[in-house]
Amino acid sequence: MNHQTRLQALSTFLKAQRAKVQPQSVGLPAGTRRRTPGLRREEVAQLAGVSATWYTWLEQGRDIKVSASVLDCISTALQMSVDERKYLYALAQETGAGSGLIHAEELPKISPPLQRILLELRHCPTLISDRRCQIVGWNQAASQVFLDFEQIPPEQRNMIRLLFIRKEFQRLAVNWGQFVRAYLAIFRAYYGQYVEDSWYDTFLEEMQNIHPDFKTLWQQSEVSTAPDVLLEFRHAKAGKMLFHLTSLQVHGKDDLRLSIYTPSPDSTTESKLKQLLESAQ
């Protein structure tokens, strides 16, 4: 992300966060003459203890200096979550983790302990992905519920890309929009963390050209390192299946993530999954 792109991303993020905050939630009257949802710029400035002009410049993406203490006041005024605060700081202060370019031949290798975890989670479809949402590992349950990842070339195993271009995912997920938003929230968290890596901007531009709905969904997406989502699938062989998506970070130099789909305990999903696995043997 180059300098100007970073400032534009900061501008877009602040506007979106401001639109989400209801005046009543911060002790301000709702009023009847508001032309836009959420707070006005001068109201954010008042709550944060900064001048309206300075905040306007920040939200416009001007190249100005901003301290961590001021960012803390702004994030509090806009009622940001922990992940949203981290994203704000990364964009405003260029505190990302650096470029760390990844080449296809250098994709992270799954360690034996992680491989063992995949095997042990045999009744929970599980994917392992890197900081670009590139799938680098999966178990048999994931292949049965989603698709056979082994048949997809390694460079094309990107979860974001697959969600938008593979019809299997769109037919599978009843709440496909929620499914996509969960992964875009994770992707946006990485986008802020690796603010200096230009790969993200190139990928986002490519996705906007590939899928007509991508830009809108990306602009609507939130920031979350671990969204907790209940997903409803309509599997071609097993029928209705309900999974809770849980995302776990793997500490280490490769910045890997486990996305675990746990069968809902109030459903017949686990028994259906066991039948799928048995029939595949």
C-alpha positions, -999 to +999 in steps of 0.1 A: +000+000+000+017+032-011+014+065+009-015+080-009-034+047-010-030+044+028-043+079+033-073+072+011-080+040+030-078+059+063-103+085+049-128+058+038-125+039+071-131+070+093-162+080+072-176+045+075-170+044+113-186+078+118-217+067+099-222+037+122-223+057+155-258+068+165-259+103+182-280+089+211-253+064+219-228+092+228-253+114+246-262+137+216-297+144+205-308+125+174-323+156+158-346+158+128-324+177+103-295+152+099-288+146+062-264+117+067-265+087+091-243+087+122-223+116+136-212+148+120-175+156+117-177+184+142-194+161+167-166+136+164-141+164+169-159+176+200-160+141+215-124+135+207-112+169+220-097+181+188-105+210+164-132+204+138-108+216+111-080+192+121-104+162+122-118+172+088-083+172+074-077+137+089-109+124+075-101+139+041-069+119+040-045+149+042-009+141+051-008+153+087+009+141+118-012+124+144-002+111+178-012+078+194-031+097+222-052+116+197-060+084+178-070+068+211-095+097+216-109+094+181-113+056+183-131+060+217-154+087+202-162+064+173-167+034+196-142+012+178-135-024+187-100-035+195-094-048+160-108-015+145-084+005+167-054-015+155-065-009+119-068+028+126-034+030+141-018+011+113-033+033+086-027+066+105+009+059+116+022+033+091+027+008+119+022-023+098+044-053+100+062-046+067+061-060+032+073-095+039+068-105+002+055-140-002+063-160-034+043-190-045+073-213-041+077-199-005+042-207+007+044-218+044+048-255+051+025-271+075+044-284+105+039-319+119+020-306+150-003-286+128-009-315+105-018-336+136-043-310+147-059-311+112-063-349+116-076-347+151-103-323+140-117-349+116-153-340+123-147-303+120-139-290+085-107-270+090-086-248+067-052-233+074-044-200+056-017-174+056-020-136+059-032-133+024-060-158+030-041-183+008-051-218+018-020-239+027-037-268+045-070-285+050-084-318+063-106-344+047-138-329+062-131-296+045-127-314+012-160-331+016-180-300+027-164-274+004-145-288-026-114-308-034-086-282-028-061-307-042-075-302-076-070-264-075-035-251-084-017-238-053-015-202-066-053-202-070-062-214-035-071-180-021-102-182+001-114-147-009-110-155-046-127-189-043-157-174-024-164-151-054-155-171-084-163-207-075-200-215-080-197-244-054-193-219-026-222-197-038-245-227-041-233-241-008-238-212+016-274-201+022-261-170+039-233-164+014-231-127+021-224-133+058-199-159+048-181-135+026-182-106+051-166-127+077-136-134+055-134-098+043-133-087+079-103-109+085-087-098+052-092-061+062-074-068+095-045-082+076-047-052+052-041-028+080-014-050+097+007-053+065+001-017+054+034-016+034+027-047+012+015-035-022+002-071-029-031-062-011-039-033-034-031-053-065-053-081-053-082-058-044-081-042-078-081-076-094-111-088-074-131-056-082-125-064-119-135-101-115-167-098-095-192-069-098-203-072-061-168-072-046-163-035-043-196-029-025-190-058-001-154-047+005-165-012+014-192-025+037-168-050+055-158-046+091-125-053+108-121-085+128-093-109+134-117-136+146-154-132+135-177-157+152-203-167+126-231-193+123-232-205+087-260-225+070-250-247+042-271-266+017-248-295+008-255-314-025-253-348-007-260-341+029-286-313+027-289-287+055-257-283+076-250-257+103-215-247+113-200-222+137-169-206+122-141-200+147-109-184+137-076-191+156-043-174+151-012-196+150+017-178+166+049-179+146+068-163+118+043-175+091+013-158+106-010-187+099-047-190+108-070-220+115-106-216+103-126-243+121-161-251+111-177-267+142-210-286+136-238-269+155-247-290+185-284-283+180-284-299+146-278-332+128-247-318+110-221-339+127-239-372+119-243-361+083-206-352+081-196-386+095-217-402+067-200-381+041-166-391+054-175-428+055-189-428+020-157-412+007-135-440+021 
